[in-house]
Amino acid sequence: MGKFAMAAAVALAWTAPAFAAAPATAPVPERISTEAFAALASFSNPRISADGKRILAIAYAGGEKIILVYDIDGADGRFTRINVGDKLEVLSARWAGSRRVLLTVYGINKEMGIELPLSRLFLFDLDTKEMKALGGDKIGGLSGGNIIYVDEQGGYILLEAQRTVWSAPSVLRIDLDTLKTKEIVQPVGGVWSWYADAGGAVRAGLGSEGDKYFLLYREKDEGTFRRINRLNFDNIEALMPIAGTDQGYVRADKGSGRFGLYRYDFSTQTIGEPLFEHPDVDVDDADYSRRTGTISAVEYTDDRDRILWFDKDMKAIQAKLDRALPDRTNRVISRDAADDRMVVWSTSASDPGIYYLYERAKGRLSELARPHAALDGKALAPVAAVHYAARDGLTIPAYLTKPIGRGDKGLPLIVMPHGGPFVRDKWEYDEWVQFLANRGYAVLQPNYRGSTGYGKKFVEAANGEWGRKMQDDLDDGVRWLVQSGIVDPKRVCIMGGSYGGYAAMWAAVRNPEIYRCAISFAGISEVRGILRYDPSTGVARRYYRDWRDRVRGDAKFNLDAVSPLTRAASLKVPLLIAHGEKDTRVPVAQSKKMDEALKRAGIEHEFILYPDEKHGFSKAEDATDFLKRVEAFLARYNPAG
């Protein structure tokens, strides 16, 4: 499990942690073992129970992903272990009261011969140690794990779920004592997101027809929904009705081109004054406190994660954390019902992070866990937020990591585009980046057009630009670094996972004059195929409502023209392909087809399958094997020197 110390055993002073970024001008650091970088987080996503007595977390033990529940005040240090088996992937774990755990899991279902991912919900009882599936025969579609409300005492939940693959979701009320399930809101065509208020009343549903939104709204539970077709916002992500009133909040784009958080009158459909909007980036989330009945904070990401507290007590605690742990991202990620005990996550781009337990009444911060204890005291490379201009003038945000002790000029470079593509990179620890920097490479992580968080125009700049301007943005980052003298133009490779794997394979085909080699993990080789497979949908997910149209772009645009698979025979640079055979996000067939096409063309390449892996690594030995293959591949085709 790595180092794991609970607050009852160890009380820490308010001091900075052991991890620290070394300056780039320092001597060349020791070579850190591949195993240390590849080690899976021994502890992640901790959540504290409502009564503040237990911690729920995801962990890896013996190559297996498990859920742990730990009694904070217990003297014996024992865990309750929850195991869902190797056929299901746990997406999230949360409390229902203080004695029950809800697990949203991910699996595979076949429809008409096509493999499709599906989600389901399970309940684990800490007293009986029993695991039970929820929803029964009222769930028959792909989506069956989206919780929209949990009773504060853990007596029942409201679950958004499909009856069939083809239907929109209904809302189910599940009694957690008896497991009896009742459909309380029937499905409505086009409505993929339902919203409950803090009292558990389903108050609103958000839908779309074509490119237009509509809202279903009612003033109280069990009333009739009225349909509102004319909505005075351009895009919407979340509705937060306040119990007992027609007032609430909405996270939406009011016309600025960015998501902000606004007051909202549901009865008049009027957006009021903003609680918060940022001039450059989107609001990512809002924290709604059941204790106070108000919004307590908003979250956003500029170069790194930020939180702005409206709650004066939490604002004071945040200030105290930031003074005690400077030059880091410090987040209160979970609180008990009384806001007394809190889980704090403290990290940076050159620090894999530490979890703390903060006890407000005692004014005490105690170390909870170091998920990557093998890197304690190791010199990791500094990561800088940078910007550069794309060839059409668009400013591209990015992160540049320089290897320690190698100077600032003529460095070998690995371009590492993120997955998604509708996500973004930020200033946070990345094991691949730090591994490559430790081996002597500079790493560029571009937030190419289409990356989310920078507003509507930045996302829309990527419409129809897979393999075109989105790819130009990567190449232009190389050009910028070469022109500045930081990078040697003859020593550039590209590496990525998922969409980043696509970009790597496409770069190898499209621009062999720029890249000496390419590495793809779980990459997309056939764009048309992933459009058929990926079920991502729902109007409440930022920029996802019309994501297929964003990829397709102009109706005349030929997706095969930007698919590595169709151009495999023209590959001219070394390529390493890796994929997990149990991948439920990007089917392994995407890489197998590319391998077969390259073999038919007689083109030498490297291909590795990991039989037990999904869309990432769950076994440290596989993660280690992959990084060792990456190191050997780069040493052969783009040595750091």
Solvent accessible surface area in square Angstrom, and as a share of the most:
residue,aa,sasa,rsa
1,M,81,0.36
2,G,56,0.53
3,K,92,0.39
4,F,44,0.18
5,A,19,0.15
6,M,8,0.03
7,A,2,0.01
8,A,67,0.52
9,A,83,0.64
10,V,56,0.32
11,A,60,0.47
12,L,57,0.29
13,A,70,0.54
14,W,68,0.24
15,T,84,0.49
16,A,63,0.49
17,P,20,0.13
18,A,60,0.46
19,F,9,0.04
20,A,70,0.54
21,A,48,0.37
22,A,17,0.13
23,P,85,0.53
24,A,21,0.16
25,T,119,0.69
26,A,22,0.17
27,P,117,0.74
28,V,86,0.50
29,P,31,0.20
30,E,102,0.46
31,R,148,0.54
32,I,3,0.01
33,S,51,0.33
34,T,4,0.02
35,E,87,0.39
36,A,10,0.08
37,F,1,0.01
38,A,5,0.04
39,A,35,0.27
40,L,37,0.18
41,A,27,0.21
42,S,10,0.07
43,F,3,0.01
44,S,25,0.16
45,N,81,0.41
46,P,0,0.00
47,R,86,0.31
48,I,8,0.04
49,S,0,0.00
50,A,37,0.29
51,D,63,0.33
52,G,2,0.02
53,K,104,0.44
54,R,26,0.09
55,I,2,0.01
56,L,1,0.00
57,A,1,0.01
58,I,9,0.05
59,A,0,0.00
60,Y,47,0.18
61,A,26,0.20
62,G,90,0.87
63,G,20,0.19
64,E,60,0.27
65,K,53,0.23
66,I,4,0.02
67,I,1,0.00
68,L,10,0.05
69,V,6,0.04
70,Y,18,0.07
71,D,64,0.33
72,I,1,0.01
73,D,83,0.43
74,G,23,0.22
75,A,114,0.88
76,D,98,0.51
77,G,32,0.31
78,R,183,0.67
79,F,76,0.32
80,T,33,0.19
81,R,121,0.44
82,I,1,0.01
83,N,70,0.36
84,V,29,0.17
85,G,41,0.39
86,D,103,0.53
87,K,176,0.74
88,L,56,0.28
89,E,36,0.16
90,V,6,0.04
91,L,68,0.34
92,S,53,0.34
93,A,16,0.12
94,R,99,0.36
95,W,25,0.09
96,A,2,0.01
97,G,10,0.10
98,S,21,0.13
99,R,96,0.35
100,R,44,0.16
101,V,0,0.00
102,L,1,0.01
103,L,0,0.00
104,T,15,0.09
105,V,1,0.01
106,Y,30,0.12
107,G,4,0.04
108,I,70,0.35
109,N,48,0.24
110,K,132,0.56
111,E,38,0.17
112,M,163,0.73
113,G,64,0.62
114,I,84,0.43
115,E,81,0.36
116,L,24,0.12
117,P,5,0.03
118,L,29,0.15
119,S,20,0.13
120,R,56,0.20
121,L,1,0.00
122,F,41,0.17
123,L,9,0.04
124,F,13,0.05
125,D,27,0.14
126,L,8,0.04
127,D,93,0.48
128,T,78,0.46
129,K,116,0.49
130,E,86,0.39
131,M,63,0.28
132,K,88,0.37
133,A,66,0.51
134,L,7,0.03
135,G,7,0.06
136,G,59,0.57
137,D,136,0.71
138,K,77,0.33
139,I,16,0.08
140,G,40,0.39
141,G,2,0.02
142,L,22,0.11
143,S,37,0.24
144,G,0,0.00
145,G,6,0.06
146,N,69,0.36
147,I,26,0.13
148,I,36,0.18
149,Y,19,0.07
150,V,9,0.05
151,D,27,0.14
152,E,85,0.38
153,Q,152,0.67
154,G,2,0.02
155,G,23,0.22
156,Y,37,0.14
157,I,0,0.00
158,L,2,0.01
159,L,0,0.00
160,E,8,0.04
161,A,0,0.00
162,Q,8,0.03
163,R,101,0.37
164,T,61,0.35
165,V,31,0.18
166,W,185,0.65
167,S,26,0.17
168,A,11,0.08
169,P,3,0.02
170,S,0,0.00
171,V,0,0.00
172,L,1,0.00
173,R,89,0.32
174,I,0,0.00
175,D,41,0.21
176,L,4,0.02
177,D,101,0.52
178,T,79,0.46
179,L,52,0.26
180,K,153,0.65
181,T,30,0.17
182,K,135,0.57
183,E,43,0.19
184,I,56,0.29
185,V,9,0.05
186,Q,125,0.55
187,P,35,0.22
188,V,53,0.30
189,G,64,0.62
190,G,21,0.20
191,V,0,0.00
192,W,72,0.25
193,S,10,0.07
194,W,5,0.02
195,Y,29,0.11
196,A,20,0.15
197,D,8,0.04
198,A,33,0.25
199,G,51,0.49
200,G,8,0.08
201,A,15,0.12
202,V,0,0.00
203,R,1,0.00
204,A,0,0.00
205,G,0,0.00
206,L,0,0.00
207,G,0,0.00
208,S,22,0.14
209,E,97,0.43
210,G,75,0.72
211,D,110,0.57
212,K,141,0.60
213,Y,20,0.08
214,F,3,0.01
215,L,0,0.00
216,L,14,0.07
217,Y,0,0.00
218,R,13,0.05
219,E,84,0.38
220,K,145,0.61
221,D,61,0.32
222,E,158,0.71
223,G,25,0.24
224,T,125,0.73
225,F,45,0.19
226,R,93,0.34
227,R,108,0.39
228,I,9,0.05
229,N,93,0.48
230,R,216,0.79
231,L,29,0.14
232,N,76,0.39
233,F,17,0.07
234,D,69,0.36
235,N,15,0.08
236,I,1,0.01
237,E,17,0.08
238,A,15,0.11
239,L,5,0.03
240,M,31,0.14
241,P,4,0.03
242,I,41,0.21
243,A,43,0.33
244,G,79,0.76
245,T,59,0.34
246,D,38,0.20
247,Q,81,0.36
248,G,3,0.03
249,Y,10,0.04
250,V,0,0.00
251,R,26,0.09
252,A,0,0.00
253,D,4,0.02
254,K,94,0.40
255,G,63,0.61
256,S,53,0.34
257,G,18,0.17
258,R,62,0.23
259,F,3,0.01
260,G,0,0.00
261,L,0,0.00
262,Y,3,0.01
263,R,109,0.40
264,Y,1,0.00
265,D,31,0.16
266,F,0,0.00
267,S,41,0.26
268,T,85,0.49
269,Q,44,0.20
270,T,66,0.38
271,I,14,0.07
272,G,29,0.27
273,E,110,0.49
274,P,59,0.37
275,L,38,0.19
276,F,36,0.15
277,E,80,0.36
278,H,28,0.12
279,P,95,0.60
280,D,94,0.49
281,V,6,0.04
282,D,1,0.01
283,V,0,0.00
284,D,53,0.27
285,D,63,0.33
286,A,15,0.12
287,D,44,0.23
288,Y,56,0.21
289,S,10,0.07
290,R,93,0.34
291,R,123,0.45
292,T,64,0.37
293,G,28,0.27
294,T,66,0.39
295,I,8,0.04
296,S,2,0.01
297,A,0,0.00
298,V,0,0.00
299,E,41,0.19
300,Y,35,0.13
301,T,9,0.05
302,D,42,0.22
303,D,39,0.20
304,R,51,0.18
305,D,35,0.18
306,R,89,0.32
307,I,28,0.14
308,L,62,0.31
309,W,11,0.04
310,F,78,0.33
311,D,25,0.13
312,K,163,0.69
313,D,62,0.32
314,M,1,0.01
315,K,115,0.49
316,A,63,0.49
317,I,11,0.06
318,Q,19,0.08
319,A,41,0.32
320,K,71,0.30
321,L,0,0.00
322,D,62,0.32
323,R,172,0.63
324,A,14,0.11
325,L,1,0.00
326,P,69,0.43
327,D,126,0.65
328,R,29,0.11
329,T,14,0.08
330,N,6,0.03
331,R,32,0.12
332,V,14,0.08
333,I,52,0.26
334,S,13,0.09
335,R,52,0.19
336,D,12,0.06
337,A,53,0.41
338,A,72,0.56
339,D,8,0.04
340,D,47,0.24
341,R,34,0.13
342,M,0,0.00
343,V,0,0.00
344,V,0,0.00
345,W,58,0.20
346,S,0,0.00
347,T,12,0.07
348,S,8,0.05
349,A,1,0.01
350,S,7,0.05
351,D,1,0.01
352,P,5,0.03
353,G,0,0.00
354,I,0,0.00
355,Y,15,0.06
356,Y,6,0.02
357,L,0,0.00
358,Y,9,0.04
359,E,5,0.02
360,R,75,0.27
361,A,90,0.70
362,K,134,0.57
363,G,30,0.29
364,R,72,0.26
365,L,1,0.01
366,S,0,0.00
367,E,7,0.03
368,L,0,0.00
369,A,0,0.00
370,R,24,0.09
371,P,8,0.05
372,H,27,0.12
373,A,28,0.21
374,A,58,0.45
375,L,0,0.00
376,D,51,0.27
377,G,62,0.59
378,K,55,0.23
379,A,35,0.27
380,L,4,0.02
381,A,3,0.02
382,P,41,0.26
383,V,21,0.12
384,A,52,0.41
385,A,47,0.37
386,V,27,0.16
387,H,112,0.50
388,Y,8,0.03
389,A,61,0.47
390,A,5,0.04
391,R,146,0.53
392,D,75,0.39
393,G,54,0.52
394,L,49,0.25
395,T,75,0.44
396,I,0,0.00
397,P,15,0.09
398,A,1,0.01
399,Y,5,0.02
400,L,9,0.04
401,T,0,0.00
402,K,45,0.19
403,P,1,0.00
404,I,7,0.04
405,G,27,0.26
406,R,81,0.29
407,G,39,0.38
408,D,63,0.32
409,K,138,0.59
410,G,32,0.31
411,L,5,0.02
412,P,5,0.03
413,L,0,0.00
414,I,0,0.00
415,V,0,0.00
416,M,11,0.05
417,P,2,0.01
418,H,16,0.07
419,G,21,0.20
420,G,41,0.39
421,P,5,0.03
422,F,15,0.06
423,V,69,0.40
424,R,37,0.13
425,D,21,0.11
426,K,59,0.25
427,W,35,0.12
428,E,82,0.37
429,Y,32,0.12
430,D,43,0.22
431,E,70,0.32
432,W,41,0.14
433,V,3,0.01
434,Q,2,0.01
435,F,1,0.00
436,L,2,0.01
437,A,5,0.04
438,N,22,0.11
439,R,24,0.09
440,G,1,0.01
441,Y,9,0.03
442,A,0,0.00
443,V,0,0.00
444,L,0,0.00
445,Q,12,0.05
446,P,0,0.00
447,N,0,0.00
448,Y,1,0.00
449,R,7,0.02
450,G,0,0.00
451,S,0,0.00
452,T,15,0.08
453,G,5,0.05
454,Y,39,0.15
455,G,3,0.02
456,K,54,0.23
457,K,172,0.73
458,F,17,0.07
459,V,0,0.00
460,E,66,0.30
461,A,33,0.26
462,A,6,0.05
463,N,60,0.31
464,G,2,0.02
465,E,26,0.12
466,W,8,0.03
467,G,2,0.02
468,R,94,0.34
469,K,82,0.35
470,M,3,0.01
471,Q,0,0.00
472,D,16,0.08
473,D,0,0.00
474,L,1,0.01
475,D,5,0.03
476,D,1,0.00
477,G,0,0.00
478,V,7,0.04
479,R,95,0.35
480,W,69,0.24
481,L,0,0.00
482,V,44,0.26
483,Q,133,0.59
484,S,47,0.31
485,G,29,0.28
486,I,24,0.12
487,V,4,0.02
488,D,38,0.20
489,P,76,0.48
490,K,154,0.65
491,R,54,0.20
492,V,0,0.00
493,C,1,0.00
494,I,0,0.00
495,M,1,0.00
496,G,1,0.01
497,G,19,0.18
498,S,18,0.12
499,Y,3,0.01
500,G,0,0.00
501,G,0,0.00
502,Y,0,0.00
503,A,0,0.00
504,A,0,0.00
505,M,0,0.00
506,W,8,0.03
507,A,0,0.00
508,A,0,0.00
509,V,6,0.04
510,R,67,0.24
511,N,20,0.10
512,P,47,0.30
513,E,129,0.58
514,I,39,0.20
515,Y,1,0.00
516,R,96,0.35
517,C,0,0.00
518,A,0,0.00
519,I,1,0.00
520,S,0,0.00
521,F,10,0.04
522,A,1,0.01
523,G,0,0.00
524,I,8,0.04
525,S,0,0.00
526,E,29,0.13
527,V,0,0.00
528,R,94,0.34
529,G,9,0.09
530,I,6,0.03
531,L,9,0.05
532,R,146,0.53
533,Y,16,0.06
534,D,34,0.18
535,P,46,0.29
536,S,21,0.14
537,T,61,0.35
538,G,9,0.09
539,V,5,0.03
540,A,24,0.18
541,R,116,0.43
542,R,32,0.12
543,Y,7,0.03
544,Y,35,0.13
545,R,63,0.23
546,D,46,0.24
547,W,18,0.06
548,R,66,0.24
549,D,85,0.44
550,R,22,0.08
551,V,1,0.00
552,R,99,0.36
553,G,29,0.28
554,D,89,0.46
555,A,110,0.86
556,K,186,0.79
557,F,29,0.12
558,N,80,0.41
559,L,6,0.03
560,D,50,0.26
561,A,52,0.40
562,V,6,0.04
563,S,0,0.00
564,P,0,0.00
565,L,35,0.17
566,T,75,0.44
567,R,96,0.35
568,A,3,0.02
569,A,79,0.61
570,S,39,0.25
571,L,12,0.06
572,K,154,0.65
573,V,15,0.09
574,P,36,0.23
575,L,0,0.00
576,L,1,0.00
577,I,0,0.00
578,A,0,0.00
579,H,0,0.00
580,G,0,0.00
581,E,67,0.30
582,K,81,0.34
583,D,10,0.05
584,T,7,0.04
585,R,95,0.35
586,V,7,0.04
587,P,24,0.15
588,V,25,0.14
589,A,43,0.33
590,Q,11,0.05
591,S,0,0.00
592,K,69,0.29
593,K,83,0.35
594,M,0,0.00
595,D,8,0.04
596,E,86,0.38
597,A,11,0.09
598,L,0,0.00
599,K,133,0.56
600,R,183,0.67
601,A,45,0.35
602,G,67,0.64
603,I,36,0.18
604,E,139,0.62
605,H,34,0.15
606,E,59,0.26
607,F,57,0.24
608,I,32,0.16
609,L,48,0.24
610,Y,7,0.03
611,P,83,0.52
612,D,68,0.35
613,E,0,0.00
614,K,36,0.15
615,H,55,0.25
616,G,28,0.27
617,F,33,0.14
618,S,32,0.21
619,K,52,0.22
620,A,38,0.29
621,E,108,0.49
622,D,22,0.12
623,A,9,0.07
624,T,14,0.08
625,D,48,0.25
626,F,1,0.00
627,L,3,0.01
628,K,97,0.41
629,R,92,0.33
630,V,0,0.00
631,E,40,0.18
632,A,65,0.50
633,F,5,0.02
634,L,2,0.01
635,A,60,0.46
636,R,155,0.57
637,Y,49,0.18
638,N,0,0.00
639,P,58,0.37
640,A,19,0.14
641,G,94,0.91
